Amino acid sequence: MDLDRTQRAGLFTQVGFLSSSDNATDSVPRPIMRGKHINLDVLCAELPAPPNVPPLPAQTGARTNRQLIEAFTEQPGTICQQCHGVLLNPLGFAFEHYDPVGRWRDTDNGIAVDAKDKYTFAEGERSFDGAVELMGIVAGGQQAHDCYGRRLFEYLYGRELDTSAAGDAALIRELGRRSHRDASIKAMVLDLVSTDAFLTRLP
């Protein structure tokens, strides 16, 4: 079906991702989990292990889901702020227009949704207003394409990328360039399984 292009763009604004990366049994979306997925699986950003923290407090009063999470995770000088303030929350907040099961919403607790933020990509800092703008930045940049090549490599080779190996690094750069130029996944898979590194790998 045709979707509103001002509200949906690509896989990550569709119900499958939005509901599976959230807690659909809750009444509010969880941008932290959505931001975590984009960081780890789309941009290959490094995230340290989270500290032991209590769950988010219940929503009370006239404040939005975003305001609740910012107050809980972005207190200056805390260990939480180092990751949430610059990595997790900015990407997660881009999806604030979507409820836990992916339905579009313009207000949250009677207040207009704020989906604006900024994130420092490999190419530099970019600002965005909502997931549609964010997806355009991600698709147009090189970082997500490099990450895509890396995840494809790790899946087919059955091992993690060795960042110290010149051969691995060169292969990932080439895969990223090809992905950015709209190479098909079939062509990229065939290239990967035709290399000496794949054909002569240990079982």
C-alpha positions as CSV (number, residue, x, y, z in Angstrom):
1,M,0.0,0.0,0.0
2,D,1.0,3.6,-0.5
3,L,2.3,5.3,2.7
4,D,2.5,9.0,3.6
5,R,6.0,10.0,2.5
6,T,6.0,12.7,5.2
7,Q,5.6,10.0,7.8
8,R,7.3,6.9,6.4
9,A,10.6,6.3,4.7
10,G,12.2,2.9,4.5
11,L,12.3,-0.1,6.7
12,F,12.8,1.6,10.0
13,T,9.6,3.7,9.9
14,Q,7.5,0.6,9.3
15,V,5.5,-1.3,11.9
16,G,7.9,-4.4,11.8
17,F,10.8,-2.5,13.2
18,L,8.9,0.0,15.3
19,S,7.0,-2.7,17.2
20,S,9.8,-5.3,17.4
21,S,12.3,-2.7,18.9
22,D,9.8,-1.6,21.5
23,N,7.8,-3.0,24.3
24,A,4.4,-3.3,22.7
25,T,2.7,-4.2,25.9
26,D,3.4,-0.7,27.3
27,S,1.5,2.4,26.6
28,V,4.5,4.6,25.6
29,P,7.3,4.0,23.1
30,R,10.8,3.2,24.2
31,P,13.2,5.4,22.1
32,I,16.2,4.0,24.0
33,M,15.8,0.6,22.4
34,R,15.1,2.1,18.9
35,G,18.2,4.3,19.3
36,K,20.3,1.3,20.5
37,H,19.3,-0.7,17.4
38,I,20.2,2.1,14.9
39,N,23.6,2.6,16.7
40,L,24.6,-1.0,16.8
41,D,23.1,-2.6,13.8
42,V,22.8,0.2,11.3
43,L,25.8,2.5,12.1
44,C,28.1,0.0,13.9
45,A,28.7,2.5,16.7
46,E,30.5,1.3,19.8
47,L,28.3,1.3,22.9
48,P,29.8,0.4,26.3
49,A,27.9,-2.0,28.6
50,P,25.2,-0.2,30.5
51,P,25.5,0.2,34.2
52,N,22.9,-1.4,36.5
53,V,20.1,1.2,36.7
54,P,16.5,1.1,37.9
55,P,13.7,1.0,35.3
56,L,12.3,4.3,34.0
57,P,9.8,5.8,36.4
58,A,6.1,5.8,35.6
59,Q,4.8,8.6,33.5
60,T,3.2,11.2,35.8
61,G,2.1,14.8,35.3
62,A,2.0,16.9,32.1
63,R,5.2,15.9,30.4
64,T,6.1,13.9,27.3
65,N,7.8,10.6,27.0
66,R,10.9,12.4,25.8
67,Q,10.9,14.8,28.7
68,L,10.7,11.8,31.1
69,I,13.6,10.0,29.5
70,E,15.8,13.1,29.3
71,A,15.3,13.8,33.0
72,F,16.2,10.2,33.8
73,T,19.2,9.7,31.5
74,E,20.7,13.0,30.7
75,Q,21.7,14.5,34.0
76,P,25.0,16.4,33.5
77,G,28.1,14.7,34.7
78,T,26.5,11.2,35.1
79,I,27.7,8.1,33.4
80,C,24.3,7.7,31.8
81,Q,24.6,11.1,30.0
82,Q,27.7,10.1,28.2
83,C,25.9,7.5,26.1
84,H,22.3,8.6,26.2
85,G,23.0,12.3,25.6
86,V,25.0,11.8,22.4
87,L,24.3,8.3,21.1
88,L,21.1,6.5,22.2
89,N,18.6,9.3,22.9
90,P,19.2,11.4,19.8
91,L,18.5,8.6,17.3
92,G,15.7,7.2,19.5
93,F,13.9,10.6,19.8
94,A,13.7,10.8,16.0
95,F,11.0,8.1,16.3
96,E,8.9,9.9,18.8
97,H,6.1,10.3,16.2
98,Y,5.5,6.5,16.4
99,D,3.7,4.8,19.3
100,P,4.8,1.4,20.7
101,V,3.2,-0.5,17.7
102,G,4.3,2.0,15.1
103,R,1.1,4.2,14.7
104,W,1.7,7.8,13.8
105,R,1.0,10.4,16.6
106,D,1.3,14.2,16.6
107,T,0.9,14.7,20.3
108,D,2.2,12.9,23.4
109,N,0.3,13.4,26.7
110,G,-1.5,16.4,25.1
111,I,1.8,18.1,24.0
112,A,3.2,18.4,20.5
113,V,5.7,15.7,19.7
114,D,9.4,16.9,19.6
115,A,11.4,14.7,17.2
116,K,14.3,17.1,16.6
117,D,17.8,16.2,17.5
118,K,21.4,15.9,16.2
119,Y,23.9,13.1,16.0
120,T,27.6,13.0,15.1
121,F,28.0,10.5,12.2
122,A,31.4,9.5,10.8
123,E,31.0,12.3,8.3
124,G,30.2,14.9,11.0
125,E,27.3,16.2,13.0
126,R,23.9,16.4,11.4
127,S,20.6,17.7,12.7
128,F,17.2,16.2,11.8
129,D,13.5,16.6,12.6
130,G,12.0,13.1,12.8
131,A,12.7,9.7,11.4
132,V,12.1,10.5,7.8
133,E,14.9,13.2,7.8
134,L,17.1,10.8,9.8
135,M,16.6,8.0,7.3
136,G,17.6,10.3,4.5
137,I,20.8,11.2,6.3
138,V,21.6,7.6,7.1
139,A,21.0,6.4,3.5
140,G,22.9,9.3,2.0
141,G,26.0,8.9,4.3
142,Q,28.8,6.3,4.1
143,Q,28.6,5.1,7.7
144,A,25.5,2.9,7.3
145,H,26.8,1.4,4.1
146,D,30.1,0.5,5.7
147,C,28.2,-1.1,8.6
148,Y,26.0,-3.0,6.2
149,G,29.1,-4.4,4.5
150,R,30.6,-5.3,7.8
151,R,27.5,-7.1,9.0
152,L,27.3,-9.0,5.7
153,F,30.9,-10.0,6.0
154,E,30.5,-11.2,9.6
155,Y,27.5,-13.3,8.7
156,L,29.0,-15.0,5.7
157,Y,32.5,-15.5,7.2
158,G,31.2,-16.6,10.6
159,R,33.6,-14.3,12.5
160,E,33.9,-10.7,13.6
161,L,35.8,-8.2,11.5
162,D,39.5,-8.0,12.4
163,T,40.1,-4.2,12.4
164,S,43.8,-4.7,12.6
165,A,43.9,-6.8,9.4
166,A,44.5,-4.8,6.3
167,G,42.6,-7.3,4.1
168,D,39.5,-7.1,6.2
169,A,39.5,-3.3,6.4
170,A,40.0,-3.0,2.6
171,L,37.2,-5.5,1.9
172,I,34.8,-3.6,4.2
173,R,35.7,-0.3,2.5
174,E,35.0,-1.8,-0.9
175,L,31.7,-3.3,0.3
176,G,30.6,0.0,1.7
177,R,31.4,1.8,-1.5
178,R,29.5,-0.8,-3.5
179,S,26.5,-0.6,-1.2
180,H,26.4,3.2,-1.5
181,R,26.3,2.8,-5.3
182,D,23.3,0.5,-5.0
183,A,25.0,-2.8,-5.6
184,S,22.6,-5.7,-5.2
185,I,22.9,-7.9,-2.1
186,K,23.3,-10.9,-4.5
187,A,26.3,-9.4,-6.2
188,M,27.9,-8.5,-2.8
189,V,27.3,-12.0,-1.5
190,L,28.8,-13.6,-4.6
191,D,31.9,-11.4,-4.3
192,L,32.4,-12.2,-0.6
193,V,32.1,-16.0,-1.1
194,S,34.6,-15.8,-4.1
195,T,37.5,-14.4,-2.1
196,D,40.5,-16.4,-1.1
197,A,39.7,-15.5,2.5
198,F,36.4,-17.2,2.3
199,L,37.5,-20.2,0.1
200,T,40.5,-21.0,2.3
201,R,39.1,-20.2,5.7
202,L,39.4,-22.8,8.5
203,P,36.2,-24.8,9.3
